[in-house]
């Protein structure tokens, strides 16, 4: 249950930061809202690719030693 609360908090933080920065630059609530929605979606899609890339680099470095 604590892990779920932590993950929910992280998503909320990401959305708040994306909204705040976008709103500060554009002055648009709609654009800020769109960024707040798209940012976590992009993270969910790209994080596994990022982790896989680092896993391959780690594996390659271990083989080279």
Backbone bond lengths (Angstrom), bond angles and torsions (degrees), N, CA, C in turn:
res aa  C-N    CA-C-N  psi(-1)  N-CA   C-N-CA  omega(-1)  CA-C   N-CA-C  phi
1 X - - - 1.447 - - 1.532 111.57 -
2 X 1.330 115.77 -37.31 1.461 120.10 178.44 1.529 111.02 -65.45
3 X 1.327 117.20 -37.73 1.466 121.10 178.39 1.525 110.62 -63.01
4 X 1.323 117.13 -41.49 1.464 121.08 178.04 1.526 110.45 -62.09
5 X 1.327 116.97 -42.83 1.463 120.54 178.15 1.529 110.79 -62.95
6 X 1.335 116.85 -39.98 1.458 120.97 179.51 1.526 110.54 -64.61
7 X 1.318 116.91 -46.36 1.468 120.45 -179.09 1.521 111.11 -65.06
8 X 1.327 117.05 -39.83 1.461 120.93 177.92 1.526 110.32 -63.49
9 X 1.316 116.38 -40.96 1.459 121.52 177.38 1.530 111.01 -63.08
10 X 1.323 117.03 -41.31 1.469 120.74 179.48 1.530 110.88 -63.99
11 X 1.323 116.64 -43.29 1.466 120.07 179.12 1.526 109.69 -62.74
12 X 1.322 116.39 -43.92 1.463 120.09 178.38 1.515 112.27 -61.33
13 X 1.322 116.17 -40.00 1.463 120.61 178.02 1.523 111.00 -64.79
14 X 1.324 117.52 -45.69 1.460 121.19 177.86 1.526 110.73 -58.75
15 X 1.316 116.04 -45.28 1.465 120.16 -178.37 1.525 110.86 -65.40
16 X 1.320 117.15 -39.53 1.465 121.07 179.73 1.523 111.52 -65.46
17 X 1.321 116.14 -43.73 1.469 120.13 179.43 1.530 110.36 -64.95
18 X 1.334 116.55 -45.65 1.470 119.70 179.39 1.527 110.62 -60.51
19 X 1.323 116.40 -44.12 1.463 119.70 179.21 1.523 110.92 -64.08
20 X 1.326 116.52 -48.74 1.460 120.37 -176.35 1.514 113.63 -60.77
21 X 1.315 116.12 -45.73 1.471 119.58 -179.28 1.524 110.85 -66.95
22 X 1.331 116.33 -45.64 1.467 119.11 -179.14 1.519 111.37 -64.69
23 X 1.316 117.21 -41.51 1.462 120.66 178.48 1.529 110.70 -64.48
24 X 1.329 116.73 -40.38 1.464 120.12 179.67 1.528 111.42 -62.41
25 X 1.319 117.04 -37.30 1.464 120.19 -178.93 1.521 113.52 -81.22
26 X 1.345 116.95 -33.86 1.465 119.34 -174.46 1.520 113.76 -105.31
27 X 1.337 117.94 -26.36 1.458 121.11 -175.24 1.520 112.60 73.98
28 X 1.316 116.89 11.56 1.462 121.58 -176.20 1.524 110.63 -110.35
29 X 1.349 115.60 122.51 1.463 119.76 176.08 1.522 111.01 -65.62
30 X 1.330 117.30 -37.87 1.463 121.30 -179.03 1.525 111.16 -65.07
31 X 1.313 117.08 -45.47 1.461 120.50 179.58 1.527 110.70 -67.35
32 X 1.320 116.83 -39.67 1.456 120.67 176.33 1.522 111.16 -62.39
33 X 1.329 116.60 -41.83 1.461 120.88 177.93 1.514 111.95 -64.72
34 X 1.312 116.45 -40.89 1.465 120.44 178.27 1.529 110.77 -62.54
35 X 1.319 116.52 -44.05 1.469 120.19 178.14 1.524 110.54 -63.23
36 X 1.334 117.09 -38.36 1.467 120.97 -179.93 1.517 111.64 -64.58
37 X 1.313 117.20 -31.50 1.465 121.25 178.93 1.529 111.17 -81.80
38 X 1.319 116.60 -42.18 1.465 120.36 -175.64 1.531 113.45 -73.05
39 X 1.317 117.80 -33.18 1.468 120.81 -175.78 1.523 112.48 -59.79
40 X 1.335 120.09 -49.62 1.472 118.56 179.01 1.536 112.74 -66.64
41 X 1.329 116.61 -33.18 1.468 119.92 178.32 1.529 109.62 -63.86
42 X 1.318 117.08 -45.24 1.466 120.85 178.36 1.528 110.67 -62.47
43 X 1.328 116.90 -40.49 1.471 119.79 177.91 1.513 111.38 -60.79
44 X 1.319 117.22 -44.31 1.469 121.08 -179.23 1.525 110.33 -62.77
45 X 1.319 117.01 -38.01 1.461 120.60 -178.14 1.532 112.47 -76.98
46 X 1.316 116.89 -37.13 1.464 120.04 -173.32 1.528 114.26 -91.29
47 X 1.326 118.75 -26.43 1.457 120.45 -177.06 1.527 112.81 -58.81
48 X 1.340 120.89 -43.88 1.472 118.65 177.53 1.533 112.98 -61.07
49 X 1.326 117.24 -36.18 1.469 119.95 177.37 1.528 110.62 -66.48
50 X 1.310 116.23 -41.28 1.461 122.28 178.40 1.527 109.98 -61.70
51 X 1.328 116.83 -47.58 1.465 120.97 179.89 1.526 111.67 -63.65
52 X 1.327 117.28 -38.67 1.463 121.37 178.64 1.536 110.51 -64.16
53 X 1.336 116.23 -42.12 1.458 120.22 179.26 1.527 110.79 -61.27
54 X 1.337 117.36 -45.61 1.463 120.95 179.35 1.518 111.13 -67.14
55 X 1.315 117.14 -34.53 1.464 120.30 176.08 1.526 111.32 -62.92
56 X 1.324 116.75 -41.77 1.471 120.63 177.82 1.526 111.12 -65.55
57 X 1.339 116.36 -41.32 1.462 119.28 178.21 1.522 110.82 -63.62
58 X 1.318 116.82 -41.99 1.461 120.69 178.87 1.525 110.52 -62.89
59 X 1.321 115.94 -43.42 1.464 120.90 179.93 1.535 110.73 -63.70
60 X 1.320 116.61 -42.60 1.460 121.37 178.98 1.525 110.93 -63.77
61 X 1.324 116.42 -41.31 1.468 119.84 -179.87 1.529 110.50 -66.81
62 X 1.320 117.89 -39.08 1.465 120.79 178.64 1.519 111.54 -65.13
63 X 1.331 117.38 -36.53 1.463 120.74 178.00 1.521 111.82 -68.55
64 X 1.330 116.88 -32.29 1.463 120.93 -177.70 1.531 111.76 -73.50
65 X 1.309 117.68 -18.75 1.473 119.68 -177.70 1.485 112.60 -80.21
